[in-house]
């Protein structure tokens, strides 16, 4: 039924156009000042003016169509861009959600590793405090060895070794905790979908829930670690002002290397240290 209706519309419009063609003939003769045509050729020539007019109008219509299509395409581009932006935002929100799920699991895991390190101690805080004191004593011994005669140092050999063995044992016990902490920092820093401000906010969360003494120990671990990635992350955290300058802890750069190179000597640390000291002399 719909097709038949359309056919009848076309037939009706065609008939009206046919009738109007003859109706406009006298009007065109009047407007152009010519007599009415007496043959078919003259009748066709009479509509030459209209042909020119309609050709011009068709051209104008073509230009208008192009402009409308151009505007429509521009609207489509804007809509596609809007949809793309929405899709990007949704993807980013999804990435942040995944990131935060793993981020908080990281925090739990690092806390578990810390507690596992100090499980044999009566007080975790006291254990961390003792480790930090042992470190400071070892650092003081190194500085003294670098400026004191060898003869004066030998009488303290047993005491030096005892302090060093205690610190070295704690160092190796704390390696899993340090790996977990710096792994978490690396995860934050390498999440490219986060802005620098967002990365800093997540790092700030970690630092806000970690006591200062623990942060001091973790900075020491990162500075003297044999893992270059931990050294680099520690430096990044210094530049971001989350850690204080390592010079505040180690005093001089060479002390970092002396402590790092002394790891693993145990009860022979004093002799190994003296050989390093002798070379420096």
N, C-alpha and C positions, 0 to 999 in steps of 0.2 A: 504493500500500500504506500509506503514511504517513497519508493522509487517512482511509482506512477504519479504521485503528487508532485515530485520534482520535475518530471517530464512535462506535466501540464503547466507548471510555472514557466518553464522555458518557452513552451509554445505560446503561452499568453504574452510574455514579454516580447517575443519576436514579432508577434502580430501587432502589438502596440507600436513598436519601433517602425514597422513597415508602414502603418497608417500615418505616423508622425512624419515620416519622410516626405510623403505627398503633401501633408498639411503645411510643412515648413517651406515648400517650394515657392509659393507666392510671397512669403515673407522675405526669403533670400533675394528674390527678384527685386523687391521694393528696396531692400537695403543696399544692394549692389548697383541699382539703377539699370538693370538689364531686363530684357523681355523674358517672358516665361519660355522655357525650352519647348521646342516642337518635335524633338527626336530624343531617343534614349541617350545618345552621346552627350547632347547638350544638358540633358537632365543630370547626367553623372558629373559633367564639368561644373555644374552649378554648386555642387557640394565640395568642390576643391578647397574653398575657404574653411569649411568645417573640418575637412581632413587635416589641414594644417593646424587648426585650432586644437583638434583632438590629439594630434601627434604631439603638439607642445604640452598639452595637458597630461598625456601619457608619460612624457619625459619627466614632467614635474612630479607626477605620481611615483615614477621610478625612483627619483631622488628622495622623495618623502619616505618611500618604502625602505630605501637603503639606510636613511637616517634613523627610522624607527627600529630597523633590525640592529643597527649599531648600538642604539640605546638599550635594546633588549639584550644584546650580547654583553654589554657592560654590566647590566643588572645581573645577568647570569654569572659573570665573572665575580662580582661582589658576593653573590650568594654562595658560589663555590669556595671563595676565600673565607667567608664566614664559617661555612661548614668545615673547611680545613682547619681553621683556627680552633673551632670547637672540638674537633677530633684531636688536635694537638694538645689542647688543654686536658681533655679526657685521658689521653695517653700519659701526659705528665702526672696527673693526679693518680693514675694507676701505678706509675713508676714510683711515686713518692710513697704510696701505700705499701708497695712491696718493700721499698727501702726501709720504711719505719718498722715493718714487721721483723725484718732481719736485724735492724739496728738495736731494737730492744732485746732481742734474743742474744745479740752480741754482748750487751751490758750484763745480762744474766750469766752468760758463759764466762766473761772476764771476772765477775764477782765469785763465781764458783772456783775458777782457777786460783784466785787469790786466797780464798778460804782453804783450799786444798793444800796450798804451800804452807800455811801457818797452822794447820790442824793439830800438829804435835805441840804447839806452844799453848801455855795457859792463857796468855793475853796476846791477841794479834797486834794491838797498838804498841805494846811493850816490845814485842819481837821486831817490829818495823823500826822502832826507836833504837834498839840495840844494833840492828844492822847499819843504820845510818851513822851511829856513833863509831862503829868499827871501821866504816868507810872513811870517816873523817880522820880517825887515828892513822889508818894506812896512808892516807894522803899526806898527813903531817910527817909521817916517817919517811916517805919518799922525798918530800921537800927538804927535810933535815939531811937525808943521805946525799943530796945533790950539793950541799954546801958544807958538809962536815968531813973531817979527816976519817979515813977508813979505820984507823985504830980506835976511834971513839965509838964506831958503830958496832963493832964485833961483839962487845959486851952486852948489846941489846938484841942479839940475833934471835934467841929463843922467844923473846917477847914479840919481836917483829913478826916472826913466823906464826906465832899463836894467833895474833890479830888477823894476819892475812888469811890463814886457814879458815877462820870463822867467817870472814867476809866472802871468801871464794866459795865456800859451801853454800852460803845463803844466795850468792849470785847464781850458781847452777840450779839451785832449787827454784829460784824465781823466774827462770827462763820461760817456762810455759805461760806464766802470768804476763810477762813482757810481750811475748809473741801474740797473745790474745789482745792485749791493749793496743799494740801498734798495728795489728791486723784490722782492728776496729777503726783506727784513725785512717788507715789506708783505704778502707771501704768508703769512708765518708769523703775523703779527698778525691777519690777517683770516680765518684758519682757525677758524671758530666751533666746530668739533667738538673742538678742543683746549682743555684747561683752561689757566689762566694759568701754572700750574706747568710744564705741558708746553711751552707757547710759550717760556717763559724757558729751558727746557733746550735747545731747538733753537737759540735765539739764542746761548746760551752756547757751543754747539758751534762756531758761526761765529766768535765772538770768540776762542775758545781756539786756533783754527788761523790767526788773522790777527795778524801782528806788531803791536806797539803803535804804531810809526811809521805803518804803513798805516792803522790805526784813527784816528790823529790826522788824517791827510789826509782820510779819508772823513768824519769829523765836520766838518771845515772845509768840505768840499764840500757836505754836507747843510745846514750853517748858512747859507752864502751863496748857495745855489742859488735860482734864480728859480722853481723848482717848489715850490708850497706843500706838496704831499704829502711831499716830501723834508724840508722844514722841520719839518713836524709829526712825522714818524717820528723825526727826530733828537731832538726834544724828548721823545718817548716813551721813547727809549733812554736819555736823561738821567734821566728820572724812574725808570726801572727800574734805574738805576745801572750800566748797561753803558758808557755814555759819562760822562766827567767833565763837570762844568758847563762850558758854553761860555764862561762868564766867565773861567775859568782860561786860555783861549786868547786871547780877544778883549779881555779886561780890562774893557771897557765896551760896553754895548749899541750905542751910537752908532757904534762902530768897525765893527760888523757891517754897518750900513747904508752906511757910507762905502766899504767894500770892495765890497759888492754893487753899489752904484751906479756904482762906477768901472770895472766890467767892460765891455770893448768899446772903451775909449778908446785902448788901445795906447800909441803914442808921444806921444799928446796927454794922457795921464793926468795929468801934473803940472799942466797948465793947468786941466783939469777939476777936479782936486782943489783947486787954489787957489780956483776960483770957489765950490766948496762951502765951503771954509774961510772965504772972505770973507763968505758969507751967514751962517755961524755966528758970525762976529765981530759 
